């Protein structure tokens, strides 16, 4: 099927999804069967969403105006405020059942819509979450709500849409357009893999156990964060690399200890899981490569969903914590080094900066992956020679196999592709240099090559 046909089919499917009984704007109501104010508002909303689904901006503007105001209809705005607020919460709930999480919705809104839409999405998420008791919300979900700043801040006598419209200090027709565009976006999202229990279904006992495991790991994560913070703030590349290598060595050792303890604990039922990590433009291809390299070094796998702006990292929880922390830090360090390298032009004076930076980051991702893997290998060899590590290699092999099986289960139709291209020689070697200014010592620490 061609791209144009697929797009038309998608629009028709969206239109059917948004449709409601008696949803045609041309419907004539029989005498004595006139629609209520709520029904009229619902029809106007459906008409606007259909117009958006078919890309008819003119029809959408007319329908949106009918949603915003109906001359002579007393209480129209109050009705539409309530209706649209309910629609938003329903759309958010539907997204949860489709595998989306709070961070995912905020991310896709920020990629495809504007700042107003993002704040509206946050408020709709916060309003929808008020329906659940805290004990039935997975801790990972709660953490995302905090990170996204999705919280109920409005007064008890307001609904979230009414409060949002007041704070935005914008005209009601503009606010209605924004709401409809958010509804259209969420309504057209594809189905994702369910990585965590949706709100209302998490088991309190399991949630408590996860919190206890997280508390055990937090001491190590604090030390890792401190090392990475020093790496990011350092103005000396070799010093930054030393701190980063120290963080990776600590992560690798923690992962090894965690694996051995889990193998000894017969009651442990820890399984691989997934975590979505944002991959944004510019230079999204080498950024996805960098995340993949960090994941491989920490016994995880990644699957990149380019159109949606994220990669799904699959692994055991402690390893995923390490991957997310290290990737975020390395991205900061790489971006800083790239900016210091400056812009580039060819001998005709034309800009070659983009090609240079693309190649820079590609080389950086390739080399840093090699170095992180070397550090992990050194820590593994060291641990395997210790008395407690006699069964380490079979344990790690079993965990790697479990991760591979989880990837196959989550993405049964996945096709492997090689990503990344180099079009600028100088950028490639500059990126290698940025990732390789220091040499690995026998203990996994980095030594400054200049000394």
Protein Blocks (a to p, Z undefined) as FASTA:
>chain_A
ZZklmmmmmmmmmmmmmpcehkafkbccdehiaccfklmmmmmmmmmmmmmmnopaklmm
mmmmmmmpcghiahklmmmmmmmmmmmmmmmmmmmmnopafklmmmmmmmmmcfklmmmm
mmmmmmmmmmpcfklpcfklmmmmmmnopacfbdfkbcfklmmmmmnopafklmmmmmmm
mmmmmmmpccdddfbdcehiacfklmmmmmmmmmmmmmmmmmmmmmmmmmmmpcbfklmm
mmmmmmmmmmmmmmmmmmmmmmmmmmbccdcdddddddddehklmmmmmmmmmmmmnopa
cdddfknopacddddfklmmmmmmmmmmmmmmmmmmmmmnopaddfkopafklmmmmmmm
mmmmmmmmmmmmmmmmmmmmmmmmpmklmmmmmmmmmmmmmmmmmmmmmmmmbccddedd
dfbfklmmmmmmmmmmbccdfkopacdfkZZ
